[in-house]
Amino acid sequence: MTVAQIIKDTPIWVWILLIFLIKRGITALSEREMRIERLFILPLVFLVWGIYSVIHETAASDASLMFMLVGLIVGIGIGWLLWNSQPRLRNGAEENTIIRAGTPLTLIFIVLLFIVKFALTASLAIWPVLFNSLHYNLLFGLLSGLLDGIFWGGTLNLYISWYRAKKKVAY
């Protein structure tokens, strides 16, 4: 199977998702005001995509999901540390809005996550025997969880510090 054939056979929803993710990553380069709930969009998208992929693209989905959980926990720690050096969230002009500083980390990890997920899935198209490979199944789950965990760790780092600061001001 050639690279051109893999790209041609990729479902349209994958390219739509890539466009959405890159737009979000480019937006994340600049400071912006948003509702607090929007902070969780990317981590949720990646979590749903990861769980869906692990269930549908591995034969040992139970083991893959367990490794995804391990990856998620490790990734949260990595994301927490990476976003520690990032500027904190600030209160926005309206209730339940925040101002989030721009960062290239979001775009970098969006592109990295997409490339890894695309490569793992393309590997299945090239070598279908991987579907039943326990090593591949565990790697798929671990990487899916790790990369999603990085987003969760960064998001939780920013949100929790903002929430704590907001509660201190309320007292």
N, C-alpha and C positions, 0 to 999 in steps of 0.2 A: 504494500500500500504506500503510495507516494504522499508527500506533504500536501501537494495540491489536492489530492483526493480526500485526505483527512479534513482539510479546510472546507472543501466542497460538501462533504458529507456531514459537517457539523450542523446541528439543528439551528434554525434561525434564532430561537430564544437565547442561545448562548451568546450570539453576537449582540443581541439587544441588551442582554445583561452586561456584556463588556462595555458597551456604550454608556449605559447607566452608571456603571461603576467608575469609569474614567471621568465622566462628568462630575460625579461626587468627589473624586480625588482631586480634580482641578479646582473645584469649589473650595476644597479643604486647604488649598494653598493660601487663601486670603482670609483675613478676619471677617467673621460674619455673625449676625444676630440670628438666633433661631429659637424655636420652642424647645424646651428641655427634652421632650420626647424624641425629637429628631436625632438626638445624640445616639440613640440606640438603633437607628435604622440599619447601618452597615453591619454591626455585629449580628443583628437578627437575620439579615439577608444571608450572611455567610453561615450562620448556624443552621438555618433551614436548608440551604443548598448543600452543606456538608452532610447533614443527617440523610437527606434525600439521596445524595450520591452514594454514601456508604451503604444504605439499604439496597439500592438498585444496581450498584456497580461492583459489588463484592458477593462472593458465594458464602463466605463466613461472616455474614453481617453482624451477628451477635458479638463475635470476637472483634470485628472491626469497630463496632460501636464502643466496646470497652476500651480499645486503644484510642479511639477518638476522645473519650472522656479523659484518659491519661494525658493526651496531647493538649486538650483544652485546659486542664489544670496547669500544666507546664507553660503553655502559651500565655495564660493569664499572668503568671509570674513574670515572664519575659516582657509582655506588653506593659505591665505595671512599671517595671524598671525603665523601659524605653520612654514612656510618657512622663516619668518623674521629672525629667529635665524640661518638659514643655511648659509654656505659660499656662497658668490656671484659668479656669472659666471665671467670667465676671457676670454679675447680674445685668440683664438687659433693661431696656426702657420700660417694658411692660412686665406684669406679673407672669411668672413661669417662662420667661425668656432669658437666654444667656447670650453672652458674647464669647465666641470661641476664637482663639488666636489661630492664624494660619500655620500650617506645618506641612512639610513634604512627606512626613512619615506615612500619612494616610494613603497618598498616591503610590508611594513606593510599595507598601504592603498590599494594596489592591492589585497592582501589576504582578507582584511576586505570587500572590495567592492565585490569581487567574492563570498564570503560566504553569504553576505546579499542578493545579487541578486539570488544566487542559492537557498537560503532558501525561498525567496519570491516566486520564480517560482515553487519550490518543493511543497510549501504550496498549490498552485493551483492544482497540481496533486493529492494531498491528499484530499483536500476539494474544489472541483470544484465550489461550491456555492460562494466562495470568488471572483470569476470572476465578479459577479454582485454586490458585496458588495462595497458601496460607501466608507466606511472607509478603506477597503483594497486598493481600487483604489487610494485614496488620499495618503495613506501611501506609496504605491509603487512608485508613482510619486515623493513624497517628498524625500524619501530615495535615489532614483535614482539621483535626482538633487543634493542633499546634498553631496553625495559621489563623484560625478563627479565634482561638484563645488570645492571641496577640491583640486583636481588635477589642475583645472583651476586657482584657487587662488595662489597655490604654483608656478605654471608655470609663471603666469603673474607677480608675485612678483619678481622672478628671472629675467625674460626677461625685464621688464620695468626698473629695476635698472641698468641692463647691457646696455640697449639702451640709457638711460639718460647719463650714464658715457661715453659711446662711443661718443655721440653728444658733450659733454663738451670738450673732447679731440680734436674733429674736429675743434672747434672754437679757 
